[in-house]
Structures are given as C-alpha cells and as structure tokens.
C-alpha cells in the first residue's frame, strides 16, 4: 500500500478504447450493475462527473476527467452543490473535525475497494 492509499487517496485510470465525452461514457455504463451502486451523471460546479451513491458524507466513488481520459476515484466531497454547501457548513460548526472523520475507518476502506472494483469492471467492458 502506497502513501496515497494510507492517506485515503485512490485514483485508477480507466483504459478506454474510445475517446468519449463524459456523457458518452455514462451512456455506455449506465445499465451495468456495479457493486458501488447505480451511476448517475451529476453536475458538480461547472463540470459533469459520474457519481455512485454516497457511502457516507465523506466517501463516494466518482469518475472524473475530460478529453477521453477518465479516472475512478474516492472522493471525500460528494458530488453536487447541495452536498458541498452542507459539508462546508458542518465543517465550520465543528472546526473542520467532521471532514477528518471521513478519512478514517471501515467506510473509507470500503470506498477504496469499490474504486478498484469499479475501475476493473469498466476496463473489462472493453469500451
């Protein structure tokens, strides 16, 4: 296990055969059954990304990227503006302690495992 994984950072590059937009990639995987749950195309700020259901408020599997280059990653900030605002408010109330809790424990470990399983499944599709 590398330093990134010890810190809770996990990102796996997808090996895609096509140069897809995020919408095209979503269309190719939206009906695939993933252990991480059902993927959704989500607007996150100015960008679109593919997000799987949150495991908790600090752990979510997401697919990010552009120009046909995408990675599956463990995100500590769930996608969507409403989640960003809620987490920021809670962090302010707790002096930042609420975000730190997402970097520890079994949920983080599960999320990192789901990143690997999700990337492996998409890569196995041969798309």
N, C-alpha and C positions, 0 to 999 in steps of 0.2 A: 504494500500500500504506500503510495507516494504522499508527499506533504500536502498536496491539494486535497486528497481524499481525507486525510486526517483533519483538515480544516473544514471539510464538508463541501468541497468544490468538486464537482464531477461533470465533465463535458465530453461527449463522444461524437466525433464527426460522422455524419452519415455518408455512406459510399453510394451515391445515386448515379444511375446511368444517364439520366436526363438532366437538362438544365431547367428545372421547374421554378415557377414562382411559388410563393408560399400557398397561394390559393390552389394551384395545380397539385402541389404535394398533398395538401389537405384532401382534395378530391380523390387522390389515389389511396389514402389510408383511412378515410372516414368510416368505412364499413368493416375495417379489420378489428378483430377482438384483441384488445391489449389488456394485460394484467393491471396496468396503470389506470384503466378505465376508458371511457369514451372520449376521444379527442374532440376539441372544439376550436374553431377559428375565432380568435379573440383580438379585439383592438386594444392595444396597450400603448397609451400615449399616441404618438404619430405612426406607430408600426403595427403590423399584424403579426401574430405568432400563433402557434398551435399549442394549446394548453390542455392538460389532462386534469381530472378532478383534484382539488387540493387534498392533501393528506391531513394537513392542519394549516394554520395561518402562516406558517413559515416553511412549508415544504410542498413543492409542486413540480411535477415533471413537465417541461416545456420544450418545444422545438423552436429554435431561433435561427436566424440567418437571412441571407439575401443573395441575389445573383446565382441561384442554384447551389449555394454552399450552405448547408444546414448542420446544426448540431443538436443533439438531445442533451439537456442539462437539468440539474437540480436547481430550482430557483427558490430563493428564500423570500422573494416578494411575489405572491400570487398575481397572475395577470389580471388586468382590468383596473381602471381608475378608482372604482369604489373600494377595492381591496387596498390600494396604495394609500388612500386617504385614511381608511380605518386603521391600518397598521401604523401610519405616521402619528395619528392621534394617541394610540395606545403606547407607542414608544415615548412620546412626550410625557404622558402621565406616569410612566414607570421609569423615566430617566434612561431609557434605552435597554433596560433589562428584559423586556418582553421579546425583543428580537434575538437576544443572545440565547434564549431558551430553545429556539428553533435549530440551533447549531449543535445540539446535544441529543443523545438518547436514541431510542429504537426507531422513532419516526424518521429521523434523518437517515439512519442506516437503511431502512426500508425504501425510502425515496431514492437513495443512491443505487440500490439494487434494481429498482424499477427503471432508472435511467439506462442501465446496461441492458436489461431485458427488452426495453422499448427500442433501443438502437439496434440490437441484434435482430429483432423481429422485422423492422423496416428494412434493414440491409439484406435480410434473407428473401424479401419480396422480389428482389432483382429489378426494381423500378428505376 
